[in-house]
Amino acid sequence: MAQKHSFKQMVVALKQPPFFYSLLMGFASGMPLFLTSRTMQFWLKEAGVDLTVIGIFAIVGLPYTLKFLWAPFLDRFTLPFLGHRKGWLAFSQLALTVLICGLGLINPAHHLWGFAVMALLVAFFSATQDIVVDAYRLETLKDEELGLGTALYTYGYKIALLITGALALLLADHMAWKYVYLIMAAIMGLNLIFTIKAPEPKTGNIKPKTMAEALVLPFKEFFNRKSAIVILLFIVLYKVGDNMAGNMLAPFYLDRGYTKTEIAIIAKTIAPTLSWVGPILGGSIVYFFGIWGSLWIAGFLQAASTFGFTFVALAEKNLWLYGAVVSFEDITAAVGSIAFVSFMSNTASRKFTATQYALLSSLAGVPRVIIGTPTGYLAKQMGWSSYFLFCTLAAIPGMLLLLYLRRLNLGEKIDEKV
């Protein structure tokens, strides 16, 4: 049974320092992403880089998928300054500041390989920062605060994407890309001030004593739990219907006769703007109903939003219906992500926070790639309305696993405190 909280308690809780630092660390995590992906693509295109090569640059994002490989190293070792988490956080942020400067000083039209290597290094230290930020958030927030903390982290991340996306493009219309990246590096460097001022998590002396422990014990501890396999299956299946539906929305919109201008205004502007209510709504649901209750609520909301696309598929072209369904889907996706991330955060052992959460979050991203592969074939064979109905029903296995997992954990906390 989730602990009962009042709205007043939530407001008081949000004034506590851990939530402020969740917002700031979300901002720090979001800063490097577009600078090595979408914003960088604009620079590459203007530099005359071939489209095929620009596409290949997507491999720069590989460190975000493989970050679990060096997460044990960050759990095991402590740098000789600022503490276990803050030391690595400050080191990665300093490295990012220098590397983003370096990226800005390389002209991709003349030194493409050097530019690519620098972008890969930025992505590597960005993924490293993410490992530490996730661990810091898990170690400074109480279980009942994970939803609100994740919501504020998400808002910080969104603000960073606006700066490195919209603001960077606006600046690039008035100055060379070199100076845009130097400005972004300076903003990245400001995060160091807050990192130095932030408190070090009080976790006690629980870090692994050897590298072997750091590599083996996180897996051993996790798979010794009687619910381990069910947890992994749940992580794969909980958002499968939502992911399948989302993978085919672009061709679906065009097939239904919506113009690119209509899609840009409604699906890419209005709906994302309205979706800003999603994280705080999701965080509030986790706070008031607990992680288990929020997973049920978010699961039904995600299924309902997916089912909404069957109405868009069956109805004549209707901008009001289209806008309502797309906006509802964006909001419920944010709510579902907050509940889901809170669950994974609560599942990771506090002794192996960085490693276990990196593994779980990497696993959560794999289904988007694997399950996305046959979605085009399924939509073509089934037709749009039947396809979205199928995606809605695909949410059932995850919900059944949630029910089973909840029963397994009646006598066992999913976050085994150390």
TORROVEX-804780 format. One record per residue (C-alpha): residue in one letter; chain; z, y, x. Coordinates in Angstrom, 2 decimals. Each point is the difference from the previous one (the first is absolute). Layout:
BEGIN
["A","A",[Z,Y,X]] ...
This chain:
BEGIN
["M","A",[0.00,0.00,0.00]] ["A","A",[-1.05,3.37,1.41]] ["Q","A",[2.73,2.52,0.50]] ["K","A",[-0.09,2.79,-2.60]] ["H","A",[-0.75,3.47,1.30]] ["S","A",[-0.18,3.36,-1.74]] ["F","A",[-2.60,2.73,0.49]] ["K","A",[2.71,2.21,1.51]] ["Q","A",[0.83,-2.69,2.57]] ["M","A",[-3.69,-0.22,0.92]] ["V","A",[-0.24,3.78,0.55]] ["V","A",[3.14,-0.05,2.16]] ["A","A",[-1.37,-2.96,1.98]] ["L","A",[-3.30,1.80,0.68]] ["K","A",[1.92,2.77,1.78]] ["Q","A",[1.25,-2.44,2.65]] ["P","A",[-1.50,0.16,3.53]] ["P","A",[-1.65,-3.48,-0.06]] ["F","A",[-2.36,1.13,-2.77]] ["F","A",[-0.94,3.17,1.89]] ["Y","A",[-0.85,-2.06,3.06]] ["S","A",[-1.95,-2.50,-2.14]] ["L","A",[-2.22,2.90,-1.09]] ["L","A",[-0.44,1.27,3.58]] ["M","A",[-0.72,-3.45,1.41]] ["G","A",[-2.54,-0.65,-2.74]] ["F","A",[-1.68,3.21,1.14]] ["A","A",[0.06,-1.13,3.64]] ["S","A",[-1.48,-3.39,-0.91]] ["G","A",[-2.81,1.54,-2.02]] ["M","A",[-1.12,2.53,2.63]] ["P","A",[-2.05,-2.28,2.33]] ["L","A",[-1.79,-2.10,-2.67]] ["F","A",[-2.89,2.25,-1.06]] ["L","A",[-0.38,1.34,3.55]] ["T","A",[-1.27,-3.47,0.99]] ["S","A",[-1.78,-0.82,-3.27]] ["R","A",[-1.42,2.25,-2.73]] ["T","A",[0.33,3.38,1.71]] ["M","A",[-1.26,-1.47,3.27]] ["Q","A",[-3.09,-1.28,-1.81]] ["F","A",[-1.00,3.58,-0.87]] ["W","A",[0.25,0.97,3.68]] ["L","A",[-2.02,-3.05,1.08]] ["K","A",[-2.71,0.74,-2.55]] ["E","A",[-0.28,3.65,1.07]] ["A","A",[-0.14,-1.14,3.64]] ["G","A",[-3.12,-2.01,-0.83]] ["V","A",[1.57,-3.45,0.36]] ["D","A",[-2.04,-2.75,-1.68]] ["L","A",[1.27,-1.17,-3.42]] ["T","A",[0.24,-3.61,1.19]] ["V","A",[2.26,1.08,2.86]] ["I","A",[2.10,2.11,-2.39]] ["G","A",[0.48,-3.14,-2.12]] ["I","A",[1.03,-2.02,3.06]] ["F","A",[2.70,2.62,0.69]] ["A","A",[1.94,-1.56,-2.91]] ["I","A",[1.28,-2.52,2.58]] ["V","A",[2.17,2.82,1.36]] ["G","A",[2.36,-0.78,-2.89]] ["L","A",[0.66,-3.54,1.28]] ["P","A",[3.46,0.84,1.45]] ["Y","A",[1.31,0.70,-3.53]] ["T","A",[-0.79,-3.62,-0.93]] ["L","A",[1.32,-1.55,3.22]] ["K","A",[3.15,2.09,0.44]] ["F","A",[2.24,-3.03,-0.62]] ["L","A",[-1.07,-1.31,3.43]] ["W","A",[1.99,2.62,1.93]] ["A","A",[2.68,0.70,-2.61]] ["P","A",[2.38,-2.55,1.65]] ["F","A",[-0.20,2.04,3.21]] ["L","A",[1.28,3.06,-1.89]] ["D","A",[2.81,-2.04,-1.56]] ["R","A",[1.05,-1.40,3.37]] ["F","A",[-0.13,2.95,2.42]] ["T","A",[1.63,3.43,-0.03]] ["L","A",[-1.32,2.97,1.95]] ["P","A",[2.57,1.89,2.15]] ["F","A",[0.16,3.02,-2.30]] ["L","A",[0.80,0.92,-3.65]] ["G","A",[0.92,-3.52,-1.11]] ["H","A",[-1.72,-3.21,-1.10]] ["R","A",[-2.17,1.35,-2.84]] ["K","A",[-0.15,3.70,0.86]] ["G","A",[-1.02,-0.72,3.59]] ["W","A",[-3.09,-1.96,-1.02]] ["L","A",[-0.76,2.48,-2.77]] ["A","A",[0.10,2.99,2.36]] ["F","A",[-2.04,-1.88,2.62]] ["S","A",[-2.74,-0.91,-2.49]] ["Q","A",[-0.12,3.53,-1.42]] ["L","A",[-0.24,1.55,3.46]] ["A","A",[-2.78,-2.45,0.88]] ["L","A",[-1.82,0.85,-3.26]] ["T","A",[0.23,3.73,0.68]] ["V","A",[-1.50,-0.42,3.47]] ["L","A",[-2.66,-2.50,-1.12]] ["I","A",[-1.16,2.08,-2.99]] ["C","A",[-0.39,2.91,2.45]] ["G","A",[-1.99,-2.31,2.26]] ["L","A",[-2.16,-1.13,-2.91]] ["G","A",[-0.77,3.61,-0.84]] ["L","A",[-1.07,0.76,3.57]] ["I","A",[-2.61,-2.81,0.10]] ["N","A",[-3.45,0.73,-1.42]] ["P","A",[-1.20,-3.17,-1.79]] ["A","A",[-3.62,1.10,0.41]] ["H","A",[0.34,-0.31,3.80]] ["H","A",[2.87,-2.46,0.57]] ["L","A",[0.00,-2.37,-2.96]] ["W","A",[1.75,-2.88,1.80]] ["G","A",[2.77,2.24,1.26]] ["F","A",[0.37,1.45,-3.49]] ["A","A",[0.22,-3.52,-1.49]] ["V","A",[2.66,-1.11,2.51]] ["M","A",[2.06,3.12,-0.67]] ["A","A",[-0.27,-0.51,-3.78]] ["L","A",[1.14,-3.62,0.43]] ["L","A",[3.02,1.16,2.00]] ["V","A",[0.88,2.51,-2.72]] ["A","A",[-0.17,-2.80,-2.58]] ["F","A",[2.15,-2.27,2.19]] ["F","A",[2.80,2.53,0.37]] ["S","A",[-0.35,0.95,-3.67]] ["A","A",[0.56,-3.65,-0.95]] ["T","A",[2.93,-0.10,2.46]] ["Q","A",[1.49,3.08,-1.67]] ["D","A",[-0.43,-1.70,-3.40]] ["I","A",[1.99,-3.03,1.21]] ["V","A",[2.89,2.20,1.08]] ["V","A",[-0.13,2.28,-3.06]] ["D","A",[0.13,-3.00,-2.34]] ["A","A",[2.94,-1.45,1.92]] ["Y","A",[1.79,3.38,0.01]] ["R","A",[-0.47,0.40,-3.77]] ["L","A",[1.32,-3.51,-0.69]] ["E","A",[3.02,0.50,2.27]] ["T","A",[1.07,3.40,-1.33]] ["L","A",[-0.46,-0.51,-3.75]] ["K","A",[2.26,-2.09,-2.23]] ["D","A",[-1.60,-2.72,-2.11]] ["E","A",[0.15,2.10,-3.18]] ["E","A",[-1.54,2.97,1.85]] ["L","A",[-3.11,-1.82,1.26]] ["G","A",[-2.16,1.00,-2.98]] ["L","A",[0.76,3.72,0.23]] ["G","A",[-0.25,-0.06,3.80]] ["T","A",[-3.40,-1.70,-0.20]] ["A","A",[-1.14,2.57,-2.57]] ["L","A",[0.89,2.90,2.30]] ["Y","A",[-1.63,-1.80,2.93]] ["T","A",[-3.16,-0.28,-2.12]] ["Y","A",[0.03,3.71,-0.81]] ["G","A",[0.35,0.85,3.69]] ["Y","A",[-2.93,-2.31,0.74]] ["K","A",[-2.13,1.64,-2.71]] ["I","A",[0.73,3.50,1.35]] ["A","A",[-1.07,-1.13,3.48]] ["L","A",[-3.26,-1.39,-1.38]] ["L","A",[-0.71,3.34,-1.69]] ["I","A",[0.51,1.80,3.32]] ["T","A",[-2.08,-2.41,2.09]] ["G","A",[-2.59,-0.34,-2.77]] ["A","A",[-0.57,3.13,-2.09]] ["L","A",[1.49,2.58,2.41]] ["A","A",[-1.71,-1.52,3.04]] ["L","A",[-3.39,0.16,-1.74]] ["L","A",[0.56,3.60,-1.06]] ["L","A",[0.90,0.96,3.57]] ["A","A",[-3.03,-1.88,1.36]] ["D","A",[-2.26,2.33,-2.01]] ["H","A",[1.30,2.93,2.04]] ["M","A",[0.70,-1.44,3.46]] ["A","A",[-1.02,-2.84,2.30]] ["W","A",[1.43,-3.45,-0.65]] ["K","A",[1.76,0.19,3.36]] ["Y","A",[2.24,2.79,-1.23]] ["V","A",[0.61,-1.74,-3.33]] ["Y","A",[1.37,-3.06,1.81]] ["L","A",[2.11,2.16,2.32]] ["I","A",[1.57,1.63,-3.08]] ["M","A",[0.63,-3.44,-1.52]] ["A","A",[1.59,-1.12,3.28]] ["A","A",[2.32,3.02,-0.08]] ["I","A",[1.08,-0.86,-3.57]] ["M","A",[0.57,-3.60,1.10]] ["G","A",[2.16,1.26,2.86]] ["L","A",[2.29,1.87,-2.42]] ["N","A",[1.23,-3.38,-1.25]] ["L","A",[1.81,-0.46,3.30]] ["I","A",[2.43,2.79,-0.94]] ["F","A",[1.12,-1.84,-3.12]] ["T","A",[0.08,-3.37,1.75]] ["I","A",[2.40,1.36,2.62]] ["K","A",[2.23,1.48,-2.73]] ["A","A",[-0.07,-3.14,-2.17]] ["P","A",[3.03,-2.35,0.16]] ["E","A",[-0.42,-3.38,1.65]] ["P","A",[0.42,-2.87,-2.53]] ["K","A",[3.47,-1.56,0.11]] ["T","A",[-0.94,-3.67,0.10]] ["G","A",[2.46,-1.19,2.61]] ["N","A",[-0.91,-2.20,2.95]] ["I","A",[-2.33,-2.32,-1.90]] ["K","A",[-3.24,0.22,1.96]] ["P","A",[-1.35,-3.23,1.58]] ["K","A",[1.51,-0.72,3.42]] ["T","A",[-3.15,-1.54,1.51]] ["M","A",[-3.74,0.27,-0.54]] ["A","A",[-0.04,-3.63,-1.13]] ["E","A",[2.48,0.88,-2.74]] ["A","A",[-2.14,2.98,-1.01]] ["L","A",[-3.09,-2.20,-0.29]] ["V","A",[1.49,-3.14,-1.58]] ["L","A",[3.11,0.96,-1.95]] ["P","A",[-1.68,2.32,-2.55]] ["F","A",[-2.19,-2.89,-1.13]] ["K","A",[2.78,-2.57,0.19]] ["E","A",[2.39,2.20,-2.01]] ["F","A",[-2.62,0.70,-2.65]] ["F","A",[-1.27,-3.56,-0.46]] ["N","A",[3.55,-1.37,-0.14]] ["R","A",[0.35,1.74,-3.35]] ["K","A",[-0.61,-2.35,-2.92]] ["S","A",[-2.16,2.65,-1.66]] ["A","A",[-2.17,0.78,3.07]] ["I","A",[-3.25,-1.63,-1.19]] ["V","A",[0.40,1.42,-3.49]] ["I","A",[0.52,3.49,1.46]] ["L","A",[-3.20,-0.30,2.05]] ["L","A",[-1.99,-1.23,-3.00]] ["F","A",[1.42,2.80,-2.10]] ["I","A",[-1.01,2.62,2.59]] ["V","A",[-3.55,-1.36,-0.06]] ["L","A",[-0.31,-0.28,-3.79]] ["Y","A",[2.04,2.87,-1.47]] ["K","A",[-2.76,2.61,0.27]] ["V","A",[-2.98,-2.35,0.02]] ["G","A",[-1.35,1.05,-3.42]] ["D","A",[0.42,3.67,0.85]] ["N","A",[-1.78,-0.49,3.33]] ["M","A",[-2.87,-1.96,-1.56]] ["A","A",[-0.57,2.67,-2.63]] ["G","A",[0.20,2.85,2.50]] ["N","A",[-2.54,-1.63,2.32]] ["M","A",[-2.81,0.30,-2.58]] ["L","A",[0.74,3.36,-1.65]] ["A","A",[-2.73,1.98,1.81]] ["P","A",[-2.95,-2.16,-1.18]] ["F","A",[1.66,-0.35,-3.42]] ["Y","A",[0.11,3.78,-0.51]] ["L","A",[-3.67,0.33,0.92]] ["D","A",[-1.01,-2.94,-2.21]] ["R","A",[1.71,1.63,-2.98]] ["G","A",[-2.13,3.10,0.47]] ["Y","A",[2.52,2.39,1.53]] ["T","A",[-1.62,2.43,2.43]] ["K","A",[1.23,0.56,3.53]] ["T","A",[1.11,3.50,-1.00]] ["E","A",[2.05,-1.38,-2.91]] ["I","A",[1.52,-2.65,2.26]] ["A","A",[0.79,2.63,2.66]] ["I","A",[1.74,2.29,-2.50]] ["I","A",[1.87,-2.63,-2.01]] ["A","A",[0.60,-2.99,2.30]] ["K","A",[0.21,1.86,3.32]] ["T","A",[1.66,3.27,-1.01]] ["I","A",[1.80,0.02,-3.36]] ["A","A",[1.37,-3.57,0.11]] ["P","A",[1.29,0.21,3.61]] ["T","A",[1.67,3.31,-0.84]] ["L","A",[1.75,-1.54,-3.01]] ["S","A",[0.93,-3.01,2.15]] ["W","A",[2.47,2.18,1.93]] ["V","A",[2.45,-0.75,-2.83]] ["G","A",[-0.29,-3.72,0.85]] ["P","A",[2.24,-0.25,3.09]] ["I","A",[2.99,1.85,-1.48]] ["L","A",[-0.44,-1.90,-3.28]] ["G","A",[-0.06,-3.27,1.95]] ["G","A",[2.99,1.05,2.11]] ["S","A",[1.95,0.95,-3.12]] ["I","A",[-0.79,-3.34,-1.65]] ["V","A",[1.25,-1.86,3.10]] ["Y","A",[3.13,2.19,0.07]] ["F","A",[0.87,-0.49,-3.67]] ["F","A",[-1.19,-3.58,-0.57]] ["G","A",[0.39,-1.54,3.46]] ["I","A",[-2.69,-1.77,2.01]] ["W","A",[-0.30,-3.00,-2.33]] ["G","A",[-0.27,2.13,-3.13]] ["S","A",[-2.49,2.37,1.62]] ["L","A",[-2.24,-2.90,1.06]] ["W","A",[-0.17,-1.16,-3.63]] ["I","A",[-0.71,3.50,-1.31]] ["A","A",[-2.57,0.76,2.69]] ["G","A",[-1.66,-3.40,-0.49]] ["F","A",[-0.53,0.60,-3.72]] ["L","A",[-1.19,3.57,0.61]] ["Q","A",[-2.53,-1.18,2.60]] ["A","A",[-1.31,-2.69,-2.36]] ["A","A",[-0.24,2.54,-2.86]] ["S","A",[-1.94,2.46,2.16]] ["T","A",[-2.41,-2.74,1.11]] ["F","A",[-0.49,-1.06,-3.63]] ["G","A",[-0.84,3.62,-0.82]] ["F","A",[-3.28,-0.36,1.88]] ["T","A",[-1.16,-2.57,-2.56]] ["F","A",[-0.03,2.84,-2.55]] ["V","A",[-2.08,2.13,2.37]] ["A","A",[-2.37,-2.96,0.41]] ["L","A",[-0.38,-0.60,-3.75]] ["A","A",[-0.11,3.61,-1.23]] ["E","A",[-2.85,2.46,0.16]] ["K","A",[0.20,2.54,2.80]] ["N","A",[3.07,2.13,-0.70]] ["L","A",[1.42,2.38,2.61]] ["W","A",[3.37,0.31,-1.74]] ["L","A",[0.50,-3.79,-0.12]] ["Y","A",[-1.25,-0.35,3.55]] ["G","A",[2.31,2.73,1.28]] ["A","A",[3.03,-1.39,-1.83]] ["V","A",[-0.51,-3.57,1.29]] ["V","A",[-0.73,1.06,3.60]] ["S","A",[3.01,2.36,0.11]] ["F","A",[2.31,-2.65,-1.48]] ["E","A",[-1.24,-2.50,2.59]] ["D","A",[0.67,2.41,2.88]] ["I","A",[3.54,0.67,-1.23]] ["T","A",[0.85,-3.68,-0.62]] ["A","A",[-1.42,-0.97,3.41]] ["A","A",[2.44,2.44,1.63]] ["V","A",[2.90,-1.33,-2.10]] ["G","A",[-0.93,-3.57,0.93]] ["S","A",[-0.21,0.86,3.70]] ["I","A",[3.47,1.58,0.01]] ["A","A",[1.55,-3.04,-1.70]] ["F","A",[-1.91,-2.39,2.26]] ["V","A",[0.90,1.81,3.24]] ["S","A",[3.64,0.17,-1.13]] ["F","A",[-0.05,-3.77,-0.51]] ["M","A",[-1.45,-0.65,3.47]] ["S","A",[2.47,2.47,1.52]] ["N","A",[2.89,-1.77,-1.68]] ["T","A",[-1.32,-3.38,1.12]] ["A","A",[-0.14,0.79,3.73]] ["S","A",[3.13,-1.02,1.89]] ["R","A",[1.88,2.93,1.53]] ["K","A",[0.19,-1.90,3.29]] ["F","A",[-3.79,-0.22,0.32]] ["T","A",[-1.02,3.02,-2.06]] ["A","A",[-3.04,1.10,1.97]] ["T","A",[-1.48,-3.47,0.50]] ["Q","A",[0.56,-1.45,-3.46]] ["Y","A",[-1.15,3.10,-1.87]] ["A","A",[-3.10,0.30,2.22]] ["L","A",[-0.83,-3.63,-0.81]] ["L","A",[0.56,0.41,-3.74]] ["S","A",[-1.98,3.24,-0.23]] ["S","A",[-2.87,-1.51,2.03]] ["L","A",[-0.04,-3.01,-2.32]] ["A","A",[-0.07,2.31,-3.03]] ["G","A",[-3.19,1.61,1.31]] ["V","A",[-1.89,-3.24,0.65]] ["P","A",[-0.75,-0.84,-3.69]] ["R","A",[-1.88,3.29,-0.42]] ["V","A",[-2.56,-1.27,2.51]] ["I","A",[-0.12,-3.70,-0.88]] ["I","A",[0.19,0.32,-3.79]] ["G","A",[-2.45,2.90,0.02]] ["T","A",[-2.80,-2.22,1.32]] ["P","A",[-0.96,-1.85,-3.26]] ["T","A",[0.69,2.86,-2.42]] ["G","A",[-3.63,1.19,-0.11]] ["Y","A",[-1.21,-3.52,-0.85]] ["L","A",[2.67,-0.42,-2.69]] ["A","A",[-0.84,3.36,-1.62]] ["K","A",[-3.71,-0.82,0.01]] ["Q","A",[0.51,-3.42,-1.59]] ["M","A",[2.67,0.97,-2.54]] ["G","A",[-1.05,3.49,-1.05]] ["W","A",[2.26,3.04,0.35]] ["S","A",[2.24,-0.45,-3.05]] ["S","A",[0.67,-3.69,0.74]] ["Y","A",[0.51,0.78,3.69]] ["F","A",[2.74,2.57,-0.69]] ["L","A",[1.62,-2.36,-2.49]] ["F","A",[-0.01,-2.65,2.73]] ["C","A",[1.59,2.51,2.43]] ["T","A",[2.68,0.71,-2.60]] ["L","A",[0.79,-3.71,-0.38]] ["A","A",[0.07,-0.34,3.80]] ["A","A",[3.31,1.87,-0.10]] ["I","A",[1.69,-2.92,-1.80]] ["P","A",[0.58,-2.30,3.05]] ["G","A",[1.76,2.81,1.85]] ["M","A",[2.21,0.75,-3.01]] ["L","A",[0.85,-3.70,-0.38]] ["L","A",[0.92,-0.14,3.68]] ["L","A",[2.18,3.06,-0.53]] ["L","A",[1.85,-1.85,-2.76]] ["Y","A",[0.40,-3.08,2.20]] ["L","A",[1.03,2.07,3.01]] ["R","A",[2.62,1.81,-2.05]] ["R","A",[1.46,-3.33,-1.12]] ["L","A",[0.06,-1.28,3.60]] ["N","A",[1.88,3.10,1.08]] ["L","A",[2.69,0.00,-2.68]] ["G","A",[2.41,-1.23,2.65]] ["E","A",[-1.80,1.30,3.07]] ["K","A",[-0.70,3.64,0.91]] ["I","A",[-3.59,0.52,1.07]] ["D","A",[1.17,2.35,2.74]] ["E","A",[2.29,-2.13,2.14]] ["K","A",[2.12,2.65,1.70]] ["V","A",[1.02,-0.63,3.57]] 
